[in-house]
Each structure stands twice: as structure tokens, then as C-alpha cells.
């Protein structure tokens, strides 16, 4: 399917905040320890030591059960290992804590598409666009799914929005879709959503 081949991936974004990004409950020492474990996990993750990173993220959650960043990064590890079931569970934990957390919404949409659930994926991309209207990758992937359904006018609206926000995405589209090049082959398209790439590990540090 075109959508499955053309999707922009958001797999490798690792996220953390200075405070650990979890709840305000508990004492300061627990939050500090949770943040220390999270940072250790990020360091291990960036070096490719997924086993160590996983243990650090699990420690973070034991100290701070509402830490969406630890759950998210566990989802990334599971997705890297092609363990879709575990990845989905972790992303759903993220969204239980923060229903508008775009990286988890995006990666969950990728997994829904791969699992043959285009409606679920479309709903997630629409949610992303509501939260973050300038997310070009979400517009693009929603367009691919609409195109797969034969909804060409709606698909072209999403493609137009995607290219307006990020002109480089025209290279992901066929001429019939308003692009400049044929869709890549079986390897699929790669790109970014909120700084995430389809390979490698990126650390995105923010503030709470």
C-alpha cells in the first residue's frame, strides 16, 4: 500500500526534561533520583546500549510512575526491537499521562498503520494536527492513508499542507500527488516529526 511505503517515521526521538517530566507528587529526592535514572537511560540509549537504557527507564518509572518520558523511551526501544505489542502498551501509558504528547501519538500511528488499522492511524494523525497544526509529517502521512482509500481530494489537501509547511516533502510524493519524484521503493520514505528521525538516536532536551 502507498501509505505503508510512503509514511514518514518518527522512531528514534528520545525525550527528557530537566525535572524528569513526571508528576509533582512524591518528595524531591525521589524526583531527583528519577531524573538521574532518566538521564542515565538517555546516555546508554544514545550509545546503543538498549538493555542498560531499558533498566534505567524502568527505574525511573519505579521512582516516578507518571514519567511519560521514560514510558516513551521504553516504547522506542520496543519499537526498535520490532516488539509492536510492548511499544503500543508503552505509548498508551504515555497518552494516559499526557493525551496530547505528539511523539507518542505519531509512533503509535505508525504502528497502527503497520498493523492494518488505517482508521486508528488516521484518528491519531488528526489528533496530532489538532494539537500541532504545523506538523508537516502528520499531514503527509494522513494524506497517504486518505489516498489509499481513494479519497484523492482530501489526500491532496493534506499533501498541499505538508509541502507548504516543509517543501522538501514534495520529494516524497509522486507527480500525481503534487510532488516532484516517484515514491521511494520498499524501504519507504524517511523524514522528521518534531525532530525525530527514522534511524539513529536523537536526544531532545526541554524544560518542564
ZIFENQUI-V113239 format. One line per field, one symbol per residue. phi: phi as a letter, one per 20 degrees, with the letter a starting at -180 (. if undefined). burial: b if it has 16 or more other C-alpha atoms within 10 Angstrom, else e. Layout:
phi->???
burial->???
This chain:
phi->.fffeefeecfdfdcbcfenmefefnefffffffffffffffffffeneffffgfffffgffebfdefffffffffffffemdffffgfffffgffebfdffgfgffffgffffemdfffffgffffgfffcfeeffffffffffffgeneffffffffffffffbgffgfedfgfenedcffgfffnecabbmnedebnddddecce
burial->eebbbbbbbbbbbbbbbebbbbeeeeeeeebbbbbbbbbbbbbbbbeeebebbbbbbbbbbebbbbbbbbbbbbbbbbbeeeebebbbbbbbbbbebeebbbbbbbbbbbbbbeeeebebbbebbbbbbeeeebbbbbbbbbbbbbbbeeeeeebbebbbbbbebeeebbbbbeeebebeeebbeeebbbbbbeebbbeebbbeeeee
